[in-house]
């Protein structure tokens, strides 16, 4: 196997972007996060979805002919990008862990804007509710149920990891799985 093509997915704040960046660095391949293509650049951010008819060509143009790591969620719109993917990694973490990470990340990114009276207060509150609903049966947004159904349809091998472990440990597990399916690291 030449440079691998890996897709890392899971709930919001399960660590897909962190693991994606770590793996891409370890493998010497580009890392792409779906949020970069899914959302248009706005202020406040994450308020204007780019249509799939625009984001798919953008991602295709960005993906190298060789290996890559894509982090984030592609289910429901990005299947054409996964033709030839070597491994799908699904990260899970308890809701409490994910929400704590999410709150800390959003505070770092947006500071007082998400606090009481901030221009992003309501956006942040809605995002927390949306992220908490991931494990709820019947939730129509990105959810565990929807991910499980999507994963069951994939031809590529799926590696499921508990994302409460350090990113380095998760990356080591992914590299070990790649070796099992035929990837040999280039020195």
C-alpha positions as CSV (number, residue, x, y, z in Angstrom):
1,X,0.0,0.0,0.0
2,X,1.3,3.5,-0.9
3,X,0.5,6.4,1.4
4,X,-2.8,5.6,3.1
5,X,-6.1,7.4,2.8
6,X,-7.8,7.6,6.1
7,X,-11.2,9.0,7.2
8,X,-11.6,9.8,10.9
9,X,-15.2,10.4,12.1
10,X,-17.2,10.6,15.3
11,X,-19.2,12.9,17.5
12,X,-18.4,16.6,17.9
13,X,-15.3,16.9,20.2
14,X,-14.5,13.2,20.1
15,X,-11.1,14.2,18.9
16,X,-11.3,13.6,15.1
17,X,-9.4,16.8,14.2
18,X,-6.7,16.3,16.8
19,X,-6.1,12.7,15.8
20,X,-6.3,13.6,12.1
21,X,-3.5,16.2,12.5
22,X,-1.4,13.8,14.5
23,X,-1.8,11.0,12.0
24,X,-1.2,13.2,9.0
25,X,2.1,14.4,10.6
26,X,3.2,10.9,11.4
27,X,2.4,9.6,7.9
28,X,3.7,12.7,6.1
29,X,0.4,13.2,4.2
30,X,-2.0,16.2,4.1
31,X,-4.8,16.6,6.7
32,X,-8.1,18.0,5.7
33,X,-11.0,18.8,8.1
34,X,-14.5,18.6,6.7
35,X,-15.5,21.8,8.6
36,X,-13.2,23.8,6.4
37,X,-15.3,22.8,3.4
38,X,-18.7,22.4,5.0
39,X,-19.0,25.9,6.4
40,X,-18.5,29.2,4.5
41,X,-16.2,31.7,6.2
42,X,-18.5,34.0,8.2
43,X,-18.5,36.1,11.3
44,X,-19.9,34.7,13.5
45,X,-18.5,31.4,12.2
46,X,-20.4,28.1,11.5
47,X,-23.6,29.9,10.5
48,X,-23.7,29.4,6.7
49,X,-23.5,25.9,5.3
50,X,-21.9,25.5,1.9
51,X,-24.1,23.3,-0.4
52,X,-22.7,19.8,-1.2
53,X,-22.5,20.8,-4.8
54,X,-19.9,23.4,-3.9
55,X,-18.0,21.6,-1.1
56,X,-17.5,18.3,-2.9
57,X,-15.5,19.9,-5.8
58,X,-13.5,22.0,-3.3
59,X,-12.5,18.9,-1.4
60,X,-11.8,16.9,-4.6
61,X,-9.4,19.7,-5.7
62,X,-7.7,19.8,-2.3
63,X,-7.2,16.0,-2.0
64,X,-3.8,14.9,-3.2
65,X,-3.5,12.0,-5.6
66,X,-1.6,10.2,-2.9
67,X,-2.5,9.7,0.7
68,X,-4.4,11.9,3.0
69,X,-6.3,12.1,6.3
70,X,-9.8,13.6,6.4
71,X,-11.3,14.3,9.8
72,X,-14.9,15.1,10.5
73,X,-18.2,13.8,9.2
74,X,-18.8,12.9,5.6
75,X,-21.9,10.7,6.1
76,X,-24.8,12.0,4.2
77,X,-22.8,14.0,1.6
78,X,-19.2,12.9,1.2
79,X,-19.3,9.3,0.1
80,X,-17.9,10.1,-3.4
81,X,-14.7,11.3,-1.6
82,X,-14.2,7.9,0.1
83,X,-13.7,5.9,-3.1
84,X,-10.4,4.0,-2.4
85,X,-10.2,4.9,1.3
86,X,-8.0,2.4,3.1
87,X,-9.4,2.8,6.7
88,X,-12.2,4.5,8.5
89,X,-11.6,5.4,12.1
90,X,-14.6,5.9,14.3
91,X,-14.0,7.7,17.6
92,X,-16.4,7.6,20.5
93,X,-16.2,9.3,23.9
94,X,-18.8,9.8,26.7
95,X,-21.1,12.8,26.4
96,X,-19.6,14.4,29.5
97,X,-16.1,14.2,28.1
98,X,-17.1,15.6,24.7
99,X,-19.1,18.5,26.2
100,X,-16.3,19.5,28.5
101,X,-13.9,19.5,25.5
102,X,-16.4,21.5,23.5
103,X,-16.9,24.1,26.2
104,X,-13.1,24.5,26.7
105,X,-12.5,24.7,22.9
106,X,-15.2,27.3,22.3
107,X,-13.9,29.4,25.2
108,X,-10.4,29.3,23.7
109,X,-11.7,30.2,20.3
110,X,-14.3,32.8,21.0
111,X,-13.9,34.0,24.6
112,X,-16.5,36.5,25.8
113,X,-18.4,36.2,22.5
114,X,-20.0,32.9,23.8
115,X,-20.7,34.3,27.3
116,X,-23.7,36.0,28.7
117,X,-24.6,38.9,26.4
118,X,-22.0,37.9,23.8
119,X,-22.9,38.0,20.1
120,X,-22.4,34.2,20.0
121,X,-24.2,33.3,23.2
122,X,-27.2,31.7,21.6
123,X,-25.2,30.0,18.8
124,X,-23.0,28.4,21.5
125,X,-26.0,27.3,23.6
126,X,-27.6,25.7,20.5
127,X,-24.3,24.0,19.6
128,X,-24.1,22.5,23.1
129,X,-27.6,21.1,22.8
130,X,-26.9,19.7,19.3
131,X,-23.7,18.0,20.5
132,X,-25.4,16.6,23.6
133,X,-28.1,15.0,21.4
134,X,-25.6,12.9,19.5
135,X,-26.4,9.8,21.6
136,X,-30.2,10.3,21.5
137,X,-32.1,7.7,19.5
138,X,-34.2,9.4,16.8
139,X,-32.1,12.6,16.7
140,X,-32.1,13.7,13.1
141,X,-28.7,15.5,13.1
142,X,-25.3,13.9,13.2
143,X,-25.9,11.1,15.7
144,X,-24.5,7.8,16.9
145,X,-27.4,6.0,15.3
146,X,-26.8,7.7,11.9
147,X,-23.1,7.1,12.1
148,X,-23.6,3.4,12.9
149,X,-25.9,3.0,9.9
150,X,-23.4,4.8,7.7
151,X,-20.5,2.7,9.0
152,X,-22.3,-0.5,8.3
153,X,-22.6,0.4,4.6
154,X,-18.9,1.1,4.1
155,X,-16.6,-1.3,2.2
156,X,-13.4,-0.1,3.9
157,X,-12.3,-1.5,7.2
158,X,-13.6,0.4,10.3
159,X,-11.4,0.8,13.4
160,X,-13.4,1.8,16.5
161,X,-11.5,3.6,19.2
162,X,-12.4,5.0,22.6
163,X,-11.3,8.6,22.4
164,X,-10.6,9.2,26.1
165,X,-7.1,8.0,25.6
166,X,-4.2,10.4,24.6
167,X,-4.0,11.3,20.9
168,X,-0.6,9.6,20.7
169,X,-2.0,6.3,21.9
170,X,-4.9,6.5,19.4
171,X,-2.4,7.3,16.6
172,X,-0.3,4.3,17.6
173,X,-3.5,2.1,17.4
174,X,-4.3,3.4,13.9
175,X,-0.7,2.9,12.7
176,X,-0.8,-0.7,14.0
177,X,-4.1,-1.3,12.2
178,X,-2.6,0.1,9.0
179,X,0.3,-2.3,9.3
180,X,-2.2,-5.2,9.7
181,X,-3.9,-4.2,6.4
182,X,-0.7,-3.9,4.5
183,X,0.7,-0.3,5.0
184,X,4.4,-0.2,5.4
185,X,5.8,3.1,6.7
186,X,8.5,4.6,4.4
187,X,11.7,5.5,6.2
